[in-house]
Amino acid sequence: GPLSPILRANDEANDEAERRSLLQESEAEGYAGDDEVSAMNKRPGAATRGGLLPRGLRLLLLALVAGVALLRVSSQWLVGGGSPPPCRSPRLVSHRGFDQDERSAPSAASFAALFDSGVSSFDIDLFWPAQGTAGGSQLFVGHPPTLRALWKLPADLPDTPLAELRAAAGGAGALLSLDELLSLLRARSWAARPQQPAATQPATTLELKYHTRPEWPAMLAALYGAVARSGLADQLGVVAEGRAGAAAHRAAQRAAKTRVPIFGLLRDVGARRDSAGRPHADLSALDADAALYDGWSVSVKLLDSDLVAAGGAHAKPLSVWVADGEAELEAAWRLGVESVITNRPRWASGVMARWRRQCERDGPWPQQPGPGG
């Protein structure tokens, strides 16, 4: 297949090193004048060493050739507003902090196992138990509908006392609190930091559920209090739904004297559908609300080249959820999104490692529209 931009860049780097060597040689010996060049050309083998052109002119021509080649490589990389090299895979993010092929709920052990396997980015849901009971002001890790079904609870999690939640989960250590999660992330932050491609692309994003309940503002304040105490604000992000949600997060951040990137939530439920029934993001609304967010958390069903271009136009990253099959994972790869969120991080890691090797060997895949059309 054709050489990838990365391989072409390596070739150009080698050529540049050779040109620098010639330049250093010329500076050490001094540029040859016309008389000296004429004398050199009369020596045996002079034509094979330097040709009939003065050294200074040869260096100028080499520099021009290098500039043209570098411009060609740069233009390929910068098409579409600064696209990354095509063989770069999206960052892999664990959805909910456990691998669904191995476990059914998050725990300290599930996070530790993912860290040990090389996964150090997470997309986490948070909830709280019934207020006015022991532990009612604490936040815990888990996706509420999934946990309620798993534990067969008669009431929703915010209406269930913490003691009942612990009993349903299997004991005191079965629930992971936000404070415990932050302590674990702090202890393992050496593994999380190297994978951050940009300041607006945090290692872990947090979404506080139940935003329509009256307790939510107080629990949002509790969330940011914990973030401020943890010292991990530079590694964290939050997911907010709608303008009101974004405004509430900004206000809570100001009150806690902390700053955390906010990702706008783009759901496929309720999205506009085309004649084939495929959902599409409202790009006009995305443009209008761009100043509210530092990036977007996007349903993979909405993913298409237009959405990626819109994110790139605002220089803000897209995190795509949930890619649990090869078709979704491949679409995220081909379209060049920054992060892909999956319930199967071990499987996805293996698949993307195979694709990276294939890409580096055969060249990048052509871009395709994605699941959304």
C-alpha positions as CSV (number, residue, x, y, z in Angstrom):
1,G,0.0,0.0,0.0
2,P,1.1,3.7,-0.2
3,L,3.4,5.1,2.5
4,S,1.6,6.7,5.4
5,P,2.3,10.3,6.4
6,I,4.2,9.0,9.4
7,L,6.6,6.9,7.2
8,R,7.0,9.8,4.7
9,A,7.8,12.1,7.6
10,N,10.5,9.6,8.8
11,D,12.1,9.6,5.2
12,E,12.0,13.4,5.2
13,A,13.7,13.5,8.6
14,N,16.5,11.3,7.3
15,D,17.0,13.6,4.3
16,E,17.0,16.6,6.6
17,A,19.7,15.0,8.8
18,E,21.9,14.5,5.6
19,R,21.3,18.1,4.6
20,R,22.3,19.4,8.0
21,S,25.5,17.3,7.8
22,L,26.3,19.0,4.4
23,L,25.6,22.4,5.9
24,Q,27.9,21.8,8.8
25,E,30.7,20.6,6.4
26,S,30.3,23.7,4.3
27,E,30.5,26.0,7.3
28,A,33.6,24.3,8.5
29,E,35.4,24.5,5.1
30,G,33.9,27.8,3.9
31,Y,32.0,28.3,0.6
32,A,34.1,27.7,-2.5
33,G,34.6,30.7,-4.8
34,D,34.4,30.5,-8.6
35,D,38.1,30.1,-9.0
36,E,38.3,27.4,-6.3
37,V,35.3,25.6,-7.9
38,S,37.0,25.7,-11.2
39,A,40.1,24.2,-9.7
40,M,38.1,21.5,-7.9
41,N,36.3,20.5,-11.1
42,K,39.7,19.9,-12.7
43,R,40.6,17.3,-10.0
44,P,40.0,13.6,-10.7
45,G,36.6,12.6,-9.4
46,A,35.4,16.2,-8.8
47,A,32.3,15.8,-10.9
48,T,31.1,12.8,-8.9
49,R,31.7,14.5,-5.6
50,G,30.2,17.9,-6.1
51,G,29.1,18.3,-9.7
52,L,29.6,21.6,-11.5
53,L,27.4,23.7,-9.2
54,P,28.9,25.8,-6.3
55,R,28.3,24.3,-2.9
56,G,26.2,27.2,-1.8
57,L,23.8,26.8,-4.7
58,R,23.6,23.0,-4.2
59,L,22.6,23.6,-0.5
60,L,20.0,26.1,-1.6
61,L,18.4,23.7,-4.1
62,L,18.4,21.0,-1.4
63,A,16.6,23.3,1.0
64,L,14.0,24.1,-1.7
65,V,13.4,20.4,-2.3
66,A,13.1,19.8,1.4
67,G,10.6,22.6,1.8
68,V,8.3,21.3,-1.0
69,A,8.4,17.8,0.5
70,L,7.6,19.0,4.0
71,L,4.8,21.1,2.7
72,R,3.3,18.0,1.0
73,V,3.4,16.0,4.2
74,S,2.1,18.9,6.3
75,S,-0.8,19.5,3.9
76,Q,-1.9,15.8,4.2
77,W,-1.8,16.0,8.0
78,L,-3.6,19.3,8.2
79,V,-6.6,18.6,5.9
80,G,-9.8,19.0,7.9
81,G,-8.3,21.5,10.4
82,G,-5.4,19.7,11.9
83,S,-6.2,16.0,11.7
84,P,-3.9,13.6,13.5
85,P,-1.8,11.1,11.6
86,P,-4.2,8.4,10.2
87,C,-2.5,5.5,12.1
88,R,-3.2,7.1,15.5
89,S,-6.0,5.2,17.2
90,P,-8.6,6.8,19.5
91,R,-7.9,6.8,23.2
92,L,-9.7,3.8,24.8
93,V,-12.1,4.6,27.7
94,S,-13.7,2.1,30.0
95,H,-17.4,2.7,30.4
96,R,-18.5,2.5,34.0
97,G,-15.2,1.2,35.3
98,F,-15.4,-2.6,34.7
99,D,-15.3,-5.0,31.7
100,Q,-18.7,-6.4,31.1
101,D,-17.1,-9.6,29.6
102,E,-15.8,-10.3,33.1
103,R,-17.9,-8.5,35.7
104,S,-21.3,-7.0,36.3
105,A,-20.7,-3.9,38.5
106,P,-17.8,-1.5,39.3
107,S,-15.6,-2.0,42.3
108,A,-12.1,-1.1,43.5
109,A,-11.0,-4.5,42.2
110,S,-12.5,-3.9,38.7
111,F,-10.7,-0.5,38.4
112,A,-7.4,-2.0,39.6
113,A,-7.7,-4.8,37.1
114,L,-8.3,-2.4,34.3
115,F,-5.3,-0.3,35.4
116,D,-3.1,-3.4,35.5
117,S,-4.2,-4.3,31.9
118,G,-3.2,-0.8,30.6
119,V,-6.6,0.9,30.6
120,S,-6.4,4.2,32.5
121,S,-9.3,6.3,31.2
122,F,-12.9,6.0,32.5
123,D,-16.4,7.3,31.9
124,I,-18.2,7.1,35.2
125,D,-21.8,7.5,36.4
126,L,-22.5,8.7,39.9
127,F,-25.6,8.4,42.2
128,W,-26.6,8.9,45.8
129,P,-28.7,6.9,48.3
130,A,-31.8,8.2,50.1
131,Q,-31.2,11.5,51.8
132,G,-31.7,11.8,55.6
133,T,-30.3,8.3,56.2
134,A,-26.8,7.2,57.1
135,G,-24.5,7.9,54.2
136,G,-27.2,9.8,52.3
137,S,-25.0,12.7,51.4
138,Q,-22.3,10.5,49.8
139,L,-21.9,9.8,46.1
140,F,-21.3,6.4,44.7
141,V,-20.1,4.9,41.4
142,G,-22.5,3.0,39.1
143,H,-25.1,3.2,36.5
144,P,-28.5,3.5,38.4
145,P,-30.8,1.6,36.0
146,T,-28.3,-1.2,35.6
147,L,-27.7,-1.5,39.3
148,R,-31.4,-1.4,40.2
149,A,-32.1,-4.2,37.8
150,L,-29.0,-6.2,38.9
151,W,-29.9,-5.9,42.6
152,K,-33.7,-6.3,42.0
153,L,-34.5,-3.1,44.0
154,P,-38.2,-2.1,44.4
155,A,-37.3,1.6,44.5
156,D,-34.9,3.8,42.7
157,L,-31.4,4.3,44.2
158,P,-32.0,7.8,45.6
159,D,-35.0,6.5,47.4
160,T,-33.2,3.5,48.9
161,P,-31.2,3.8,52.2
162,L,-27.5,3.1,51.9
163,A,-27.7,0.1,54.2
164,E,-30.2,-1.6,51.9
165,L,-28.0,-0.8,48.9
166,R,-25.0,-2.3,50.6
167,A,-26.9,-5.4,51.5
168,A,-28.2,-5.8,47.9
169,A,-24.7,-5.3,46.5
170,G,-23.3,-8.0,48.7
171,G,-21.7,-6.3,51.6
172,A,-20.0,-3.1,52.9
173,G,-17.1,-3.3,50.4
174,A,-19.3,-3.9,47.3
175,L,-20.2,-0.2,46.8
176,L,-17.4,2.2,45.6
177,S,-17.8,5.8,46.8
178,L,-16.6,8.8,44.8
179,D,-14.0,9.5,47.5
180,E,-12.7,6.0,47.2
181,L,-12.6,6.3,43.4
182,L,-10.7,9.5,43.6
183,S,-8.2,8.0,46.0
184,L,-7.6,5.1,43.6
185,L,-7.2,7.5,40.7
186,R,-4.7,9.6,42.6
187,A,-2.7,6.5,43.6
188,R,-2.6,5.4,39.9
189,S,-2.3,8.8,38.3
190,W,1.1,8.0,37.0
191,A,-0.6,5.6,34.5
192,A,-3.4,8.0,33.6
193,R,-1.4,11.1,32.7
194,P,0.6,9.9,29.8
195,Q,-2.5,9.0,27.8
196,Q,-4.0,12.5,27.9
197,P,-3.7,13.9,24.4
198,A,-4.8,17.4,25.4
199,A,-5.8,19.5,28.4
200,T,-9.4,19.4,27.4
201,Q,-9.3,15.6,27.1
202,P,-9.3,14.3,30.7
203,A,-8.4,10.8,31.9
204,T,-11.8,10.3,33.6
205,T,-15.2,11.9,33.0
206,L,-18.0,11.9,35.7
207,E,-21.7,12.2,35.1
208,L,-24.0,12.9,38.1
209,K,-27.3,11.2,37.3
210,Y,-30.8,12.3,38.3
211,H,-30.4,15.9,37.2
212,T,-34.2,16.5,37.4
213,R,-34.5,15.5,41.1
214,P,-34.6,18.3,43.8
215,E,-31.5,16.9,45.6
216,W,-29.3,17.2,42.5
217,P,-27.9,20.8,43.1
218,A,-26.8,19.8,46.6
219,M,-25.2,16.6,45.3
220,L,-23.5,18.6,42.5
221,A,-21.9,20.8,45.1
222,A,-20.8,17.7,47.0
223,L,-19.2,16.4,43.7
224,Y,-17.2,19.5,43.2
225,G,-16.2,19.6,46.9
226,A,-14.7,16.1,46.5
227,V,-13.0,17.1,43.2
228,A,-11.4,20.2,44.8
229,R,-10.1,18.2,47.8
230,S,-8.7,15.4,45.6
231,G,-6.3,17.7,43.6
232,L,-7.2,15.8,40.4
233,A,-9.1,18.5,38.6
234,D,-6.6,18.4,35.8
235,Q,-7.4,14.8,35.1
236,L,-11.2,15.0,35.4
237,G,-14.1,16.1,33.3
238,V,-17.8,16.2,33.7
239,V,-20.7,15.4,31.4
240,A,-23.6,17.9,31.3
241,E,-27.0,17.7,29.6
242,G,-28.4,20.9,28.0
243,R,-27.8,24.5,28.6
244,A,-29.2,24.5,32.1
245,G,-27.0,21.6,33.1
246,A,-23.9,23.3,31.8
247,A,-24.8,26.5,33.6
248,A,-25.3,24.6,36.9
249,H,-21.9,22.9,36.5
250,R,-20.1,26.2,35.9
251,A,-21.8,27.8,38.9
252,A,-20.9,24.8,41.1
253,Q,-17.3,25.0,39.9
254,R,-17.0,28.6,40.7
255,A,-18.4,28.0,44.2
256,A,-15.8,25.2,44.8
257,K,-13.0,27.3,43.2
258,T,-12.1,24.6,40.7
259,R,-12.2,24.3,37.0
260,V,-13.1,21.1,35.2
261,P,-13.8,20.6,31.5
262,I,-17.5,20.2,30.6
263,F,-18.6,17.8,27.9
264,G,-22.0,18.3,26.4
265,L,-24.1,15.2,26.1
266,L,-25.5,14.3,22.6
267,R,-28.1,11.5,22.8
268,D,-29.5,9.6,19.8
269,V,-32.9,9.4,21.6
270,G,-35.0,12.3,20.3
271,A,-32.5,13.2,17.5
272,R,-33.7,14.1,14.0
273,R,-33.9,11.1,11.7
274,D,-33.3,10.9,8.0
275,S,-35.5,9.1,5.5
276,A,-33.7,5.8,6.3
277,G,-34.4,6.2,10.0
278,R,-30.8,7.1,11.0
279,P,-30.4,9.7,13.8
280,H,-28.3,12.8,13.2
281,A,-27.0,15.4,15.6
282,D,-28.4,18.9,15.4
283,L,-25.3,20.7,14.1
284,S,-27.0,24.1,14.3
285,A,-27.6,23.6,18.0
286,L,-24.1,22.3,18.5
287,D,-22.7,25.5,16.9
288,A,-24.9,27.7,19.0
289,D,-24.0,26.0,22.2
290,A,-20.3,25.5,21.5
291,A,-19.1,28.2,24.0
292,L,-20.8,26.3,26.9
293,Y,-18.7,23.2,26.5
294,D,-15.1,22.0,26.2
295,G,-16.1,19.0,24.1
296,W,-18.9,16.6,23.5
297,S,-19.9,13.2,24.7
298,V,-21.6,11.6,21.7
299,S,-23.8,8.5,21.1
300,V,-22.0,6.4,18.5
301,K,-25.4,6.2,16.6
302,L,-24.9,9.9,15.8
303,L,-21.4,9.6,14.6
304,D,-20.8,10.7,11.0
305,S,-18.2,12.8,9.1
306,D,-20.4,16.0,9.5
307,L,-20.4,15.7,13.2
308,V,-16.7,15.2,13.4
309,A,-16.1,18.2,11.1
310,A,-18.3,20.3,13.3
311,G,-16.3,19.3,16.4
312,G,-13.1,20.0,14.6
313,A,-14.3,23.5,13.5
314,H,-14.6,24.4,17.2
315,A,-11.3,22.7,18.0
316,K,-13.1,20.6,20.7
317,P,-12.8,16.9,21.2
318,L,-15.5,14.2,20.7
319,S,-15.8,11.2,23.0
320,V,-18.0,8.5,21.5
321,W,-20.1,6.0,23.4
322,V,-20.7,3.1,23.4
323,A,-18.6,1.0,21.0
324,D,-19.0,-2.6,21.9
325,G,-18.8,-4.1,18.3
326,E,-16.3,-3.9,15.5
327,A,-18.5,-1.7,13.3
328,E,-18.8,1.1,15.9
329,L,-15.1,0.8,16.9
330,E,-14.1,1.0,13.3
331,A,-16.2,4.0,12.6
332,A,-14.6,5.9,15.5
333,W,-11.2,4.9,14.2
334,R,-11.8,5.9,10.6
335,L,-13.4,9.2,11.5
336,G,-10.5,10.1,13.8
337,V,-12.4,10.9,17.1
338,E,-10.3,11.6,20.1
339,S,-11.8,9.0,22.5
340,V,-14.0,5.9,22.2
341,I,-15.9,4.6,25.2
342,T,-16.6,0.9,25.5
343,N,-18.0,-1.7,27.9
344,R,-15.4,-4.1,26.6
345,P,-12.1,-2.4,27.0
346,R,-9.9,-5.5,27.0
347,W,-11.5,-6.7,23.7
348,A,-11.3,-3.2,22.2
349,S,-7.7,-2.8,23.2
350,G,-6.7,-6.0,21.3
351,V,-8.7,-5.1,18.2
352,M,-7.2,-1.6,18.0
353,A,-3.7,-3.0,18.5
354,R,-4.2,-5.3,15.5
355,W,-5.6,-2.4,13.4
356,R,-2.6,-0.2,14.3
357,R,-0.2,-2.9,13.1
358,Q,-2.2,-3.3,9.9
359,C,-2.3,0.5,9.4
360,E,1.5,0.9,9.9
361,R,2.2,-1.9,7.5
362,D,-0.3,-1.2,4.7
363,G,-1.1,2.4,5.1
364,P,-4.3,4.2,6.5
365,W,-7.8,3.1,5.7
366,P,-10.0,5.4,3.6
367,Q,-12.4,7.5,5.7
368,Q,-16.0,6.3,5.8
369,P,-19.2,8.2,6.8
370,G,-19.8,6.2,10.0
371,P,-23.0,4.6,11.5
372,G,-25.0,7.8,11.3
373,G,-24.6,8.0,7.5
